[in-house]
Amino acid sequence: MLQQCLGPGASVSAVLRGLGARAVRRATAGPAALTGRWFGAAAVIAAECRALPVEPRNAFGVAAHRPTASAGDAPAAGRPAIGGGWIGYLSYPDGARATTRHTGLPPAAGAWTDSVLVLDTGGCWWWESLTDARCPSDIAALTAHTDDGGAPGPDWSVDWHRPDETRHRRNVTACLEAIAAGEIYQACVCTAFTGRFAGSPLGFFADATAATTPLRAAYIDGPGGAVASLSPETFLSRSGDRVESSPIKGTAPLTAPPGALRRSVKDVAENIMIVDLVRNDLGRVAATGSVRARRLLEVQRAPGVWHLVSTVAATLRPGTADADLIAAAFPPASVTGTPKARARDLLDGWENRPRGVYCGTVGMLSPAAGLELNVAIRTVEFRPDGEAVLGVGGGITADSDPESEWQECLDKAASIVGLVPSCITGDAHPVIPAR
């Protein structure tokens, strides 16, 4: 496998805009991107990647038959070699009632790439290829420019509309009644902002990631539509036989002191219940006695909010395929509830629209570096008919208050629906609406 050092240079958003313009000039597919923290790097970008629909059961399963890195390949810059792989998404498996009215993107889509641009955590760009192909000169040139800070990006706009507040409160109340009746302990009740979109989805993603720097952001585009995931949450991270999942449960606005979140009985209970569910999910494919909560109830900052984050780790049983791991844990625990099956059934009846890619997963399977997937929250679907959809929601426990749960939805969406495009300001930034 080839690892070619390109040196320090342009920002991730500038490289994405440059690759988008290159795709238009050459009439080729545009880029797919993972930014924030992926495989030990700050960004992984496939220069040309057109996401095509696949059967959901085949998502993140095609890389097993592709070339792998040789045993002699040395990692660059102290991180795993990546080289290439399958980048795509897998939608939340909406129930039968939701599926009949689904008008969104294909349930699963993605594409294989033999080569990727990688930005290491020290700010150096690399070109990596599973086939030893060197970086095209025009792509290398895009990473070299450093005077991109004020350059406007592709034009875009979204006219956002709030969800139905009354319906969401009613669904939260129904969930509280189900908890009181002993049917479930917790469920993640969701709704969605909708809007009319114009312009470039890639421009939106470049601006949004520059403004909010999410930990597990991802972008994928194809004839079925585009996905811009600004997620802070890790669903699965696998290297060899080791796997981790870092569920987020517990949220407070950045205006609140972070310590208050750790002292919140409701938020702590919400997190602990989902940690137990993740332990159960991973336990289905883990070696006996290997499942551990490695970190518990850490307060972390995300765009617009504080979150409680825990990390569960496990050693997989010998011979466990990536498809087996995904089947055991999907959909992610933090966006379902406990018990998982009953919570999903009730959610299917309460929510008025399919979740689609929201609450599913976006990420990459590399034969060299392993599997890394986000939880597709703070995720915008850009549909071919010009509709944009941003799902939001929160975990409901016995201590939940419908008013507070509605405000939590607004807090989570604020940094996205308030984003101002750089083509207008020259410097993308979120304008946070007043509480």
N, C-alpha and C positions, 0 to 999 in steps of 0.2 A: 504494500500500500504506500502511495506517495503522500508525503507531508511537505508542502512547499511554503516556506516563510515569506509572506508578502510585506511584513513590517507594519508599524503603526500608521494610523491615517484617519480616515473618515469615520464619522459616527454611524451607528447601525441604521438610523433613520435615513441618513444621506445615501448609504449604499442601497437600501431598499428602493428609495425614489429613483436612483440611477438605474437599477435593474428593471424597474417598471418602465422607465423611458426606453431602455434598450429593447425590452420586449415589444413595445409599440413599433419601434423602428424596424425591427427584424420580423415582425408578425409571428412571434413565438410565444410560448407560455411565459408568464411572469414568475416571480419568485415565491417560494414558501419559506417561512421563517419561524424559528424558535428563539425567543430572546428572554433575558433575565438570568436564569441559572439552569443550564441544561448540560448534562454530561461533563460537568466541571468547567464549562465555558460560559461566556457572557452572551453568545449568539451562535446559532447554527443556521445557515441559509443555503437553500438549494436555488441556484440561479434561475433554472427553468424547471417548473414543476406544475403540471396541469392535473389537478385532482379529478379522477374519474370514479364513478360509482363502483362499489364492490358489494358483494354480499356481506352483511354485518359479521357473519361468522368468520369471514376471511380477512377482516381488518387486522392489521398488525401481525399477520401470519405469513406473508409472502416472502419475508427476508430469509427464511430458513433455507431457501433454495438458491440464494444469491451468493456471489463470491465473498469470502471472509478474509480478514487480515491474516497474514502469516505469523507464526509464532515469533519470528525474529523482528517484527515491527516494534520500534521503540516509540513510546508516547512522547509528544512534544509538549514543552512548557509545563511539565508536571501534571498533565491531565490525560484522560484516556484518549486514544486515537478513535476518531468517529468514522471518517471516510465516506459514508453514504448510508443509505437505508430507505425504509418506507416511511413517508411522512403523510399523516392523514388524520381523520377523525372518525369517531364512532358515536352516533347519537344515543341519547337516552332512550331506552326501550319502552316507548309509550304503550299503554294498554290498548285493548281492542277498541274501546270507546273513543280514545284520542286518535288512533290510527285512521279511523274512517273519515276524519276531517283534516288530515294532515296535508298541508299545502306548502311545506317548507323544502329544505334541501334534501338530497338523497340521504337515506339513513346512515350510510357510511361511504366515504370516498377518500382517495389518497393517490399517491404516485411514488414510484421508485426513483431514486437519484443515485448515480454512481459517484458523484462528487459533491462536496459542500465547501462553502466558505465558513470559517470558524474564527470568531473573535475570542481570544483568550482573556482571562481576567486581568492581565497586565496591559491590555489595550493593543495587542499585536494581532494582525490578521494573518490567517493561514488558509491555504488551499489544500484540501485533502481529497484523495481519490482512491477508490477501491480498485480501479483499473490502471493506475499509474499515469493517467492523463494529466498533463500540466495545465495550469490555469490559463485560459484565454487572455490575451493581452488587454482586451477592452474591459474585461471583468477586473483584472488586476488594477487597471487604471482607476476604476471606481473606488477602490479601497484606499487609494493613495492621497486623495484630496483631503486637506485639513481645514479649508476655509468654508465649511458648509453650514456654520452655525445659524446664519440668518437667511439662508436660501429658502424661498417658499417652496412648499411641496405641491403635489397635484391637488387640484380643486376638488372639494367635496362639501356636502352639507347634509344634515339630517334634521328634519322637523319632527321632534319627538312629542309623543302624547303619553300622558300618565295612564297607568292601569286603572281598572275599575276599583276604586277604594272600597266601596260598599261590598262588592263581591268578595274581595280579599278578606275583609273583616269577617264576613259570614263564613268563609272557609276556615279561618283561624278558630272561630267559635265552634264550628263543627269538629275540628280537631281536638279542641279542649274537651268537648263532650265525649269524644271517643276515648280520650285518655282517662276521664273520670269514670267511664264505663268499664275500664280495664282492657279495652281492645288493643291498645298500643301504649307505649311509654313516651314516644316522641315521633314527630314527623316533620319533614321539611316542606312547608306549604309555599308554593311559588305562584307568581303572576308574571306579567311582562309589559314593558314599555314597547310601543310600536311607533314607527315613523316612516316618513317618505324620504328616500335617499336619492341623492344625485351626485355624480362624480366618481371618484376613484376609491374603492374599498381599501386598496393598498395605501393610498394617501392618508386615509383615516387611521389605519393601523400604525403607520410611521409616526404620525402626529401623536396618537394616543400613547404609544409606548415611550416616546420621548418625554411626554408630559407627566406620565404617572409611574413609569418604571416598574411594571408588575413583575413578580418573581417567575411566573410560569406562562408568559405570553406566547401566543402561537398564531400564525396566519397561514391559511391555505385557500386556494382559489381554483375554480374550474368552471366548466359550462353549467353546472347545476347551481352555482352561487359561490359566495365567499364567506369564510368564517374568520372573524377577528376576535381571538380569545385573549382577554386581559386578566387572566386568572392569577391569583396568588397561591393556589393550592396544588400540592402534589398528590396525585392518585396512586401511581405505582412508579417505583424506581428500582429496576432490577439490573444487577451485574453478576453474572455467573449464577450461583445458587442463593445469593443474598437479595432480599427484597425489602423495601421500606414503603410505608404509606404515611402521609402526614395530614390527617383530617383537620379541617378548620371548623370549629363550632364555638360560638361566643363572639359577639360583635358589639362595639361601641364606637361612636363618632370620635374623630380625632380631637374634638373640642373637650372630650372627657379625659380625666386623668387615667393613664393606662393601668395603674394599680387597682382602680375601681373594678375593672373587668375581672381580675383574678379574685376579687372579694365578692363578686356577684354569685349568689347561690344558684340562680337560674342558669347563668352561662356556664358555670363550672359543671353543673349536673348535665347540661346539654352536651358538653365536650366528653365527659366521662362515659356517658351512655354510648356515644358513637365510637369512642376508643374500644369499648367492649365489642361493638359490632365489627369493627375492623379486625380485632383479634380473632373473632369467630370466622370471618371471611378468609383471612390468610391461613387460619388453622386447617382449612379444608385441604390445602396443598403443601403445608409446612411439615417439616420433620417434628416429631413429637417432642414437646418441651422447649422448642426453639423460639416461640412467639413471645416477644417482650415489648412493653411500652418503654422505649429507649429515652424519650423525652415526654414530659407531661405538663400541660397547661402553661406553655410559654406565651407571653404576650408579645405579639409581633405587629409591626406597622404595615398596613396595606393602603392602596390609594383611597383616601377619604375616611378610613376607619382603623381601629385597633381590632385584632383578632386574637382569640385563644387557639394555639396550635399545639398538637401533640404528634409524636412520631412513634409508629409501631414497626418493629423490625422482625424478620423471621428468616430462617434457613429453609429453602424449598427441598422437598423430597427429591432424590435422584430421578432424573428423567422427566421432571415437570416441564412441559412446554409452555411457551408464552401464552398460547391459546388457553391452556388449562388454568393458568394464573388469572387471566382476564375473566374467564368464565366463573371462577370462584368468587371474584370480588366485584364484578360489574353488575349493576351500576354502582357508582361510589357510595359508600355508607353515609357520608355526610349530607347527601342530597336525597336520601330516602327516609329511613326511620327505623324504629325498633318496636316489635319484630319487623324485619325487613319486608317479608312477603305481604303481611297484612297492611303495613303502612303504604306500600306501593299500590295495593288494591284500593284503599280508601282515597289516596291522592288522585288516582285516575278518575274517581267519581267527583271529587271536589273541584279540581282545576278545570277551567273553561277552555283551555287550548292545549295542544300537544307541546311538550317542552322542546322537542327537536334536538339540535346539537347542544343546547343549554342543558347542563347537568349530565352530559355525556363526557367524552374525553377527546383531547387532541394531543398529538405527540409523535414520537418517532421510535421505530425499531431499527437499530443498527446491528449488523452482524459482528461488528468490531467492538462497539461500546455497550450494547445492551438495549434495554427497553426503558423509556421514560415517558410518562403520560401525566397530563394535568387533569384536574377536575374542571370541566368547562363551565365555570361560573364567570361572571362579568364578561360574558361572551355575546357578541353581536353576529347575527346571521344577516347577510346581505343577499336578498333573493333576486332572481332575474326580473321579477315584475316591479322592482324598485322599492319593495318594502324592506325595512330594517326592523329587527326584533331583538330586544335586550331582555333576557329573563332575569328576574330577581326573586328572592325568597329568604326564608329563615326557618330555623328549627324551633318547633313549638313544644314546650314542656308544660307540666301542670301549673307552673308559676308564670306562664306567658300572659301578657296583656295585649289585646288586639291593637290598641293605639300605638304601643311601643313597637309591635311587630310591623305595623305599617310604616312607621318612621324609619325602622331599620332598612326596609326596602328602599326608601328614598335615599338614605345615607349611602347604601351600597352603590346605587346608580349615579349618584351626584357627580362623581369625577368623570363619568362617561357622557351623560346627557348634557353636562355643562361644558364640554370640550369646545374650544374655539380653534378652527383650522388655521394652520400656519400660513396658508395662502392669503388670509385676511390680515393676520397680525404680524407675520414674519417670525413668530415665536409661539408655537402651540402651547397652550396652557389650559387647565380646567378652570372654569368659572363656577365655583361651588354655590348652588342656590342656598338661600337662607333656610334655616330649619323652621 
